[in-house]
Amino acid sequence: FVQEGDRVEVGDPIARLDTRAIAIGAERAQAMAEAARVQAALMAREEQRVGPLASQGTLPQQRLDQLTAQRLAAEAQRTAAEATVAEARQAVRNGLV
């Protein structure tokens, strides 16, 4: 890029930061988001199966409540992981100074 004393114009890149670790973090967060998505989908299917049984009194309502809580937690984990992905990708794009 540039050396000390070089003339630069506004907007000229002057350095590139090493963003490899950030990019790896983005990949890891993307995998975590996908795992959370799968977990939430599994819990939703389980809720659908258990719901009628809980309504009939065959299974305790507590079991359905636990499944709902697990699904909501997985959805929150997915949202958090997706936010981490977005932040990391932005940081990679900002690696050019």
Disulfide bonds with the S-S distance in Angstrom:
none
